[in-house]
Each structure stands twice: as structure tokens, then as C-alpha cells.
Amino acid sequence: MRTRLLWLLIVVMAFSCKQKPVQKADPKLLTDQNLLHDNMNQLTQVIIHDMFSPPVSSRIYSYTSLAAYETIRFDKENYSSLVKGLQGFPEMPSPEKNKKYNYLVAATKAFFTVAEKITFSADTLGNYQDKVLGDFKTLLDEETYDRSLAFGSSVGKRILERTKIDNYKETRGMPKFIGSEEEGKWRPTPSDYLDGLEPNWGTIMPLALDSAAQVKCPAPPTYSVDKASPFYAVVNEVYHIGTHLTSEQREIAKYWDDNPFVLEHSGHLMFGNKKITPVGHWIGITGIAAKMKNLDPVETAKIYAVTSIGMFDVIISCWREKFINNVIRPVTVINDVIDHNWVPLLQTPPFPEHSSGHSGISASAAAILTHRFGDNFAFEDTSDLAYIGMRRNFKSFELAAQEASMSRVYGGIHYRTGVDAGAVQGREVAKFVIRKFLEDSATKRNSDAVAVK
């Protein structure tokens, strides 16, 4: 009796320990460009959670996007390396000839190899990556799967070599910027009077530009509180608009606020309201356009990378100008000389005014996307829907960029001269990036005749 029970127990345990068959993922995953959008969306969520500033977020998006493109470009013929035209990158690895790869899984591995090193929430990214890679493993033979992962990892590691020499680490130890009491110069703004954000970002090594000084912006008007002066005119315009805002102007300002960490006050309590960055907003628009045109994985990776390059470089140029010009913010001047009780609709970001970073980012991204998708590319922007519950429709990228730029005046945080200067700077950086990476050889021969709208 005991022997029978023992054998019965052994049989039951054998069946209970028998592994369940592996559930295969949808085979469409092997060629689905939507995975690149999902990867980017996951990164955006981490950037918001980790509260990275616009300059730092531009760095994250650029390196990760380049890692994905430099890996997946081998999936199609005649797609050349982007990093060969950029500063400071080592030579990228190439896949073995006559060997089988899945470049989508390789690009995913490259993307997250970089992302996990230059963000904080590595566990979040790791959990997501494990799920995606696990799905691929059910669809690929072991050799192809392992070879693809190894190739993606090797590209990601090469991209990371550049992050060690771009001067980012050095800027972490550079002096803070607390402003100046000199007339017309920036000083910390209410309500939190924070030090200047990333005052040394202008020393970061650009990607496509030769230097941060290569693209300058128009100079700001000379500071003066004389009511007949050009400077007072732009200050008074901000004050007048801010005290007579229409409901549409309020909506536009709040829609494009994109302040990654607004400090809210309630009595003695203070809490952070996390949002997408301006860079993340335009990455979202890039993804929307790519989906609308049903771009294949290689083209999707390329437009993410090229748009990111433009935004990265314009922020470096813009931040250099900001801390050279050191222009006082509207709220400070208005409170000093016009209306002590005036409060802007938006919280003023903690850095000098001229030129507008959001305007530069928007102008650069819009010009690059216009070149790729056309002048009258109508789209519904849902980039911020999950974060602020708002969406807007635009008839073109350029009109979206113009609205983003003007939103800073409606919000009371920039003068018209600052947003116009930022837009000029953004368009000039975009022209350089477009000539370098998006024009075909025939167009390049006539590049001087081509105008980027």
C-alpha cells in the first residue's frame, strides 16, 4: 500500500513539474516598427519620472536614438552611418557577413543599453526590456537571437563611449549660477528663486555643429526702463497680454508649458507636478508623423535620430547664448517697475531669458520634420494627452512651432524678441542638420538654393 502511494506521489510530482509549453509572441513583432515607438514612449515616461531637464533630456534622446539607428540601418541597403558625420564617436561595429540577424531586436538592445546607463530608473527600463526581449526569444532561433543581442549591445557600448567625452560629467562639478544684481541681468525668479539651471550646458560638445558658437541668435534689445525704449516696449507687451489673456491664449500657454517639474504651493506644502519636456513633446510629434506615414523601422529610427540631433545641438547653442546675454526675465522687470503684484500665467523657468529654448527646439524639430514629411502635413498632436489631458490639431509643423513659440509670451515668461531669436537659432541649426543628413546628393549640389521654411 505504502509503495503504491509512493509511486502515485512520484507520478503526480513529475506531472506537476513538467514545464508548460512556451507561448509564442505574435510573429508580427519581428518586423513591427511600432516597437520603436513603444521603446521611445517607455523612455519618455522614465525621463518624466526622473525629472530630467530639457537640456539633459535632449542628450538622452539623442544617444539612445542614434544607438537604435546605427544598429537597425543594416536591415536595408544604402543607409549610411549618421555618427560618421558627428563629432567624437568611435567607429561603429558591423554585423558579420552572411550571418542571420533580427535588427529590430538588436536595435532595441542597443537603445536600452544606452538608456540604462544615462537615466536613473534602470529597473523600470530593465523590466520593460526583459518582456520585449523575452517575446523575441520565442520567435527566433537561439543563434539568431543571441547574435542579434550581442550586436545591439556592442553598438550601444560604442555609443556610450561618446557620452564619456562630451563634457557632461565635467559640467556636474562646475560652479553654480546664482544670478546678478546688475541692472537688466537675470536674477532668480519667484516663486522658488532657484539657481540658474545648467549654466554650463553651452560647453557640452555638440553632435553635428562644430561648436556651440557656430550658430548664434539675434542680440536682445538693450535694457532700459525708459518708456520710449525698445526693451520697455517688449516688457510692456508681455504685461499687457498677461493681464488680458483670452481663453484660447491661456489654453495655448498651458498646452506648450512642457515644464518638467513645476513646483506647486498649497499653504505650507510644496509638491512637484511632473510634465513632458519640450524635447519630449517634439519626439512625440515625430512619432505621430512617422506612424501616419507608416514609415518602416529603418526610416522610423532615422527620423527619430535626426530630429534628436537638431534639438540637442540647438539647446547647446541656446544655453550658451542665455548665459552670455544673461537677460532678466519679464516677471522681475514688471514687478520692479510696472506692477509689483503681477504674476505670469506660467511658472518662470530658472535661467536667463534670451534666447527662448522652447522656440529653438520647436523651430529646429519643425524644420526637420517639414523637410521629411512636407509643408502642409496636418496632424493631431496627442503627445501630451496622457500627462495633461490635452490635444491640439495643426495644419503643419511650422504652425505648431510658431504656436509653441508664442505660447511663451502668453505665459508671461519670454519677450517677443526672445522667442523670435530662439526660432531663428533653431531654423539655422536645422538647416545645417538637414544638409548633412537628409538631402540626397542631387539636392546637396544645389543646397545653397534650398530654403528651409
C-alpha positions in Angstrom: 0.0 0.0 0.0 2.7 2.4 1.0 4.7 1.5 -2.2 1.7 2.3 -4.3 1.2 5.7 -2.6 4.8 6.5 -3.0 4.7 5.7 -6.8 1.5 7.8 -7.1 3.2 10.7 -5.4 6.2 10.5 -7.7 3.9 10.4 -10.8 1.9 13.5 -9.5 5.1 15.4 -8.8 6.5 14.5 -12.3 3.4 15.9 -14.0 3.3 19.0 -11.8 7.0 19.8 -12.6 6.5 19.3 -16.3 7.1 22.7 -18.0 4.3 24.4 -19.7 4.8 24.9 -23.5 6.3 28.3 -24.3 3.6 30.8 -25.5 5.0 32.3 -28.7 4.6 36.1 -29.3 2.9 37.5 -32.3 5.2 36.9 -35.3 4.4 40.5 -36.5 6.8 41.6 -33.7 9.8 40.6 -35.8 9.2 43.5 -38.3 6.9 45.8 -36.4 8.2 49.4 -36.4 5.7 50.2 -33.7 8.2 48.6 -31.3 10.5 51.6 -31.8 7.6 53.9 -30.9 6.9 51.8 -27.8 10.5 51.9 -26.8 10.6 55.7 -27.2 7.4 56.1 -25.2 8.9 54.0 -22.4 11.9 56.2 -22.3 9.8 59.3 -22.2 7.9 58.0 -19.2 11.3 57.4 -17.5 12.5 60.9 -18.4 9.3 62.4 -16.9 9.6 60.2 -13.8 13.3 61.1 -13.2 12.6 64.8 -13.8 15.3 65.4 -16.3 15.7 69.0 -17.5 15.2 69.9 -21.2 19.0 70.0 -21.9 19.6 66.7 -20.2 16.6 65.1 -21.8 17.9 66.1 -25.3 21.1 64.3 -24.5 19.3 61.1 -23.5 17.0 61.1 -26.6 19.9 61.7 -28.9 22.3 59.0 -27.8 19.5 56.4 -27.5 18.1 57.3 -30.9 21.5 57.1 -32.5 22.1 53.7 -30.9 18.9 52.3 -32.4 19.6 53.8 -35.9 23.2 52.7 -36.1 22.0 49.1 -35.4 18.9 48.9 -37.5 20.3 50.6 -40.6 21.8 47.3 -41.7 18.3 46.0 -42.3 18.1 47.9 -45.6 20.7 48.6 -48.2 22.3 52.0 -48.7 21.6 53.5 -45.3 24.9 55.1 -44.2 26.0 55.8 -40.6 24.9 59.1 -39.0 27.7 59.1 -36.4 30.3 59.3 -39.1 29.1 62.9 -39.7 29.0 63.7 -36.0 31.7 64.7 -33.5 33.6 62.4 -31.2 32.2 59.0 -32.0 34.3 55.9 -32.4 33.8 53.6 -35.4 30.6 51.6 -35.1 30.6 47.8 -35.2 29.2 46.0 -38.3 27.3 42.7 -38.4 29.1 39.6 -39.5 28.6 38.9 -43.2 26.3 36.1 -44.3 25.0 35.7 -40.8 21.3 36.0 -39.8 20.2 38.8 -37.6 16.9 40.4 -36.4 17.8 44.0 -36.5 14.7 45.2 -34.6 15.7 43.2 -31.5 19.3 44.3 -32.0 18.1 48.0 -32.2 16.0 47.5 -29.0 19.0 46.1 -27.2 21.2 49.0 -28.4 18.6 51.6 -27.4 18.3 50.3 -23.8 22.0 49.5 -23.4 22.4 53.3 -23.7 19.3 54.3 -21.8 20.0 52.3 -18.8 23.4 54.0 -18.3 22.3 57.6 -18.7 19.0 57.6 -16.8 18.1 56.7 -13.2 15.3 54.3 -13.5 17.2 51.3 -14.8 14.9 48.8 -13.1 11.9 50.2 -14.9 13.7 50.1 -18.2 15.0 46.6 -17.4 11.6 45.2 -16.7 10.2 46.5 -20.0 13.2 45.3 -21.9 13.1 41.8 -20.4 9.5 41.5 -21.5 10.2 42.6 -25.1 13.3 40.5 -25.5 11.5 37.5 -24.0 8.9 37.8 -26.7 11.6 37.9 -29.4 13.2 34.8 -27.9 10.0 32.8 -28.5 10.1 33.7 -32.2 13.8 33.4 -33.1 16.2 30.5 -33.2 18.8 30.7 -30.4 21.7 31.5 -32.6 20.0 34.4 -34.4 18.6 35.7 -31.1 21.9 35.7 -29.3 23.8 37.1 -32.3 21.3 40.0 -32.6 21.5 40.8 -28.9 25.3 40.8 -29.0 25.4 43.1 -32.0 22.9 45.6 -30.4 24.9 45.5 -27.2 28.2 46.2 -29.0 26.7 49.2 -30.8 25.2 50.6 -27.6 28.5 50.3 -25.8 30.3 52.2 -28.6 27.7 55.0 -28.4 28.3 55.2 -24.7 32.0 55.9 -25.3 31.0 59.2 -26.7 29.0 60.1 -23.5 32.2 60.0 -21.6 33.9 62.7 -23.6 31.1 65.2 -24.3 31.9 67.3 -21.2 28.7 66.3 -19.4 30.5 64.8 -16.4 32.7 67.8 -16.1 29.7 70.2 -16.0 28.4 68.4 -13.0 31.2 69.9 -10.9 31.3 73.4 -12.4 30.2 76.5 -10.4 26.5 77.2 -9.9 24.9 80.4 -11.3 23.0 82.5 -8.8 22.3 85.5 -11.0 23.4 89.1 -10.7 22.1 92.3 -9.1 23.5 94.2 -12.1 20.8 96.2 -13.8 19.0 94.3 -16.5 20.7 91.0 -15.7 19.0 87.8 -14.7 18.3 87.0 -11.1 16.3 84.1 -9.6 12.6 84.4 -10.1 9.5 83.7 -7.9 8.1 81.7 -6.5 11.1 79.5 -5.6 14.1 81.7 -6.6 16.2 78.7 -7.8 19.7 78.9 -9.1 20.3 79.0 -12.8 19.6 75.6 -14.5 22.5 74.0 -16.3 24.6 77.3 -16.6 27.5 75.4 -18.3 25.5 73.5 -20.9 27.0 75.7 -23.6 30.3 73.8 -23.0 28.8 70.4 -24.0 30.2 69.0 -27.2 27.6 69.4 -30.0 26.8 66.5 -32.2 26.6 68.0 -35.7 27.8 71.6 -35.2 31.5 72.3 -35.0 30.9 74.3 -31.8 28.2 75.9 -29.7 29.3 79.3 -31.1 28.7 78.2 -34.7 25.0 79.3 -34.7 24.3 82.5 -32.8 21.0 84.3 -32.3 20.0 87.9 -32.8 21.0 90.1 -30.0 18.5 91.2 -27.3 17.4 94.8 -27.1 19.5 96.9 -24.6 18.0 97.0 -21.2 16.1 100.2 -20.4 13.1 101.2 -18.4 12.6 104.3 -20.5 9.0 104.0 -21.8 10.2 105.0 -25.2 12.9 102.3 -25.4 12.6 99.0 -27.5 13.2 97.0 -24.3 10.4 98.6 -22.4 8.1 98.0 -25.3 8.6 94.2 -25.2 8.3 94.2 -21.4 5.0 96.2 -21.6 3.7 93.8 -24.3 4.2 90.8 -22.0 2.4 92.7 -19.2 -0.5 93.8 -21.4 -1.0 90.4 -22.9 -0.7 88.7 -19.5 -3.4 90.9 -18.0 -5.8 90.5 -20.9 -5.4 86.8 -21.8 -8.1 85.2 -23.8 -9.3 81.7 -23.1 -7.5 80.5 -26.2 -4.2 82.2 -25.2 -4.5 80.5 -21.8 -5.0 77.1 -23.4 -2.1 77.6 -25.8 0.2 78.6 -23.0 -0.7 75.7 -20.8 -0.6 73.3 -23.7 3.0 74.1 -24.5 4.2 74.7 -21.0 6.2 71.5 -21.0 7.9 72.4 -17.7 9.3 69.0 -16.5 8.9 69.9 -12.8 6.6 72.7 -11.8 6.6 73.4 -8.1 3.0 73.9 -6.8 2.3 75.5 -3.4 -0.6 74.9 -1.2 -0.3 76.7 2.1 2.9 75.4 3.7 3.0 72.4 1.4 5.0 72.2 -1.8 4.8 69.4 -4.4 6.0 68.7 -7.9 3.8 68.4 -10.9 5.7 66.4 -13.5 5.3 67.0 -17.2 6.9 66.2 -20.5 9.9 68.3 -21.7 9.8 70.4 -24.8 12.2 67.9 -26.4 9.9 65.0 -25.4 6.9 66.8 -26.8 8.6 67.1 -30.2 9.8 63.5 -30.0 6.1 62.6 -29.6 5.2 64.7 -32.7 8.0 62.9 -34.6 6.4 59.6 -33.7 3.0 60.7 -34.7 4.2 61.8 -38.1 6.2 58.5 -38.6 3.1 56.5 -37.7 0.8 58.5 -40.0 3.2 57.8 -43.0 3.7 54.2 -41.9 7.5 54.5 -42.0 9.4 51.3 -41.9 11.7 50.5 -39.0 14.8 52.0 -40.5 13.2 55.2 -41.6 11.4 55.5 -38.2 14.7 55.1 -36.4 16.4 57.6 -38.7 13.8 60.4 -38.3 13.9 60.0 -34.5 17.7 60.3 -34.6 18.0 63.2 -37.0 15.3 65.2 -35.1 17.0 64.5 -31.8 20.4 65.7 -33.2 18.8 69.0 -34.2 17.3 69.6 -30.8 20.4 68.5 -28.9 22.6 71.0 -30.8 20.2 73.9 -30.7 19.9 73.6 -26.9 23.6 73.8 -26.6 23.8 76.9 -28.8 20.8 78.4 -27.0 22.1 77.8 -23.5 25.4 79.4 -24.5 23.6 82.5 -25.6 21.4 82.5 -22.5 24.3 82.7 -20.0 26.2 85.2 -22.2 23.3 87.6 -22.7 22.0 86.9 -19.2 18.8 88.8 -19.8 16.4 89.5 -17.0 13.0 87.7 -17.0 9.7 89.6 -17.6 8.3 88.9 -14.1 11.3 90.6 -12.5 11.1 93.7 -14.6 7.4 94.0 -14.4 7.4 93.5 -10.6 10.2 96.1 -10.3 8.8 98.9 -12.5 5.2 98.3 -13.6 3.2 96.2 -11.2 4.5 94.7 -8.0 1.6 92.2 -7.8 1.7 90.9 -11.3 2.1 87.1 -11.7 2.7 85.3 -15.0 0.3 82.5 -16.1 3.2 80.0 -16.2 5.9 79.4 -13.7 9.1 81.1 -14.9 11.9 78.5 -15.6 15.1 79.2 -13.6 17.5 80.5 -16.2 18.0 83.7 -18.3 15.6 84.7 -20.9 17.3 85.3 -24.2 17.0 83.2 -26.4 14.0 81.0 -25.9 14.9 77.3 -25.6 11.4 76.1 -26.4 11.3 78.3 -29.5 14.6 77.0 -30.7 13.7 73.3 -30.1 10.4 73.7 -31.8 11.8 75.6 -34.8 14.5 73.0 -35.3 12.3 70.0 -35.0 9.6 71.6 -37.2 12.1 72.4 -40.0 13.5 68.9 -40.0 10.1 67.2 -39.9 8.8 69.6 -42.7 11.7 68.6 -44.9 11.0 64.9 -44.3 7.1 65.0 -44.5 6.2 68.1 -46.4 5.0 71.7 -45.8 1.3 71.1 -45.2 1.4 68.0 -43.1 -1.7 68.2 -40.9 -1.7 66.2 -37.7 -3.4 65.8 -34.3 -0.9 66.3 -31.5 -1.6 63.8 -28.7 1.9 63.9 -27.3 0.8 65.4 -24.0 -2.6 63.7 -23.8 -1.5 61.2 -21.1 0.1 63.8 -19.0 -2.1 66.9 -19.1 -5.2 65.6 -20.8 -4.9 68.0 -23.8 -4.6 67.6 -27.5 -4.5 70.1 -30.4 -4.7 69.9 -34.2 -2.2 71.6 -36.5 -2.1 72.2 -40.3 1.7 72.0 -40.4 4.8 71.5 -38.2 5.7 75.1 -38.8 2.4 76.4 -37.4 2.8 74.2 -34.4 6.3 75.6 -33.8 5.0 79.2 -34.2 2.3 78.5 -31.6 4.8 76.9 -29.2 7.0 79.9 -29.5 4.2 82.5 -29.0 2.9 80.4 -26.0 5.9 81.6 -24.0 4.8 85.2 -24.4 1.2 84.3 -23.5 2.6 82.5 -20.4 4.5 85.6 -19.4 7.9 84.0 -19.3 9.5 85.4 -22.5 9.6 88.6 -24.5 8.7 88.5 -28.2 12.4 89.3 -29.0 13.5 86.2 -27.1 11.1 83.8 -28.8 11.9 85.2 -32.2 15.6 84.9 -31.6 15.2 81.3 -30.5 13.2 80.4 -33.6 16.0 81.9 -35.8 18.6 79.9 -34.0 16.5 76.7 -34.3 16.0 77.1 -38.0 19.7 77.7 -38.6 20.7 74.6 -36.7 18.0 72.6 -38.6 19.4 73.8 -42.0 22.8 72.5 -41.1 21.5 69.2 -39.9 19.2 68.8 -43.0 22.1 69.5 -45.4 24.2 67.0 -43.6 21.8 64.1 -43.2 18.6 64.4 -45.1 19.4 65.9 -48.5 20.3 63.4 -51.3 23.3 64.0 -53.4 21.4 65.8 -56.1 19.9 68.2 -53.6 23.3 68.8 -52.0 24.7 70.1 -55.2 22.0 72.8 -55.1 21.9 73.3 -51.3 22.7 77.0 -51.5 19.4 77.4 -53.4 17.3 75.4 -51.0 15.5 77.3 -48.3 14.2 75.6 -45.2 10.9 77.0 -44.4 
